[in-house]
């Protein structure tokens, strides 16, 4: 096999030592909440930066424990779809 493929599989992408998807989810949740609180309650954004760093540290430790957590989140998103059964049975059946 080529070394590039092995490196991509062995070393998933990271942002500042944290797994890619959890770090982006942290930013995607924290920043809108920060801007909403800044606009409505005139809160100092330094408090939100502290929670942002704390969330990033937590995601770094999640990445140390399970380096492929981004791939696991993506796989869950694709496999958690509801199926429609062609005949009446209990539960989801994947066979037609």
C-alpha positions in Angstrom: 0.0 0.0 0.0 1.0 3.6 -0.4 2.3 5.5 2.6 -0.1 8.4 2.0 -3.1 6.1 2.4 -1.7 4.5 5.5 -0.9 7.9 7.0 -4.4 9.2 6.4 -6.0 6.2 8.0 -3.6 6.1 11.0 -3.6 9.8 11.6 -7.1 11.3 11.3 -7.3 15.1 10.8 -6.9 17.3 13.9 -7.3 21.0 14.8 -4.9 22.1 17.6 -4.5 18.5 18.8 -8.3 17.9 18.9 -10.3 15.6 16.6 -11.7 17.6 13.6 -15.5 17.1 14.0 -15.9 17.5 17.8 -13.8 20.7 17.6 -15.9 22.1 14.8 -19.1 21.2 16.7 -17.7 22.9 19.8 -17.0 26.1 17.8 -20.4 25.9 16.0 -22.3 25.8 19.2 -20.2 28.1 21.4 -19.9 31.1 18.9 -23.6 31.6 18.1 -24.4 31.4 21.9 -21.7 33.8 22.6 -22.9 36.3 20.0 -26.5 36.0 21.2 -25.5 36.7 24.8 -23.3 39.6 23.8 -26.1 41.2 21.8 -28.9 40.6 24.3 -27.3 40.7 27.7 -24.1 42.7 27.0 -22.0 39.9 28.5 -18.2 40.0 28.3 -16.9 37.5 25.7 -14.0 36.5 27.9 -16.3 34.2 29.8 -17.2 32.4 26.6 -13.6 32.1 25.6 -13.0 30.2 28.9 -15.8 27.8 28.1 -14.6 27.5 24.5 -11.1 26.5 25.8 -12.6 24.1 28.3 -14.7 22.4 25.5 -11.6 22.2 23.3 -9.6 20.5 26.1 -12.5 18.0 26.6 -12.5 17.2 22.9 -8.7 16.8 22.9 -9.0 14.2 25.7 -11.8 12.5 23.7 -9.4 12.4 20.8 -6.7 10.9 22.9 -9.0 8.1 24.1 -10.6 7.5 20.6 -8.6 9.0 17.7 -11.2 8.1 15.1 -14.2 9.8 16.9 -14.9 12.0 13.9 -15.3 9.0 11.6 -17.5 7.4 14.2 -19.8 10.4 14.4 -20.1 10.5 10.6 -20.8 6.8 10.4 -23.5 7.2 13.1 -25.1 10.0 11.1 -25.3 7.8 8.0 -26.5 4.7 9.8 -29.1 6.2 12.1 -31.7 6.8 9.3 -35.1 5.3 9.7 -36.2 2.6 7.3 -39.6 1.9 5.9 -40.9 -1.6 6.0 -42.9 -3.0 3.1 -44.9 -5.2 5.4 -46.2 -4.9 8.9 -43.7 -6.1 11.5 -42.2 -4.8 14.7 -38.9 -3.0 14.4 -36.9 -2.0 11.4 -36.2 -4.6 8.7 -33.5 -3.8 6.2 -34.5 -6.6 3.8 -37.3 -5.8 1.3 
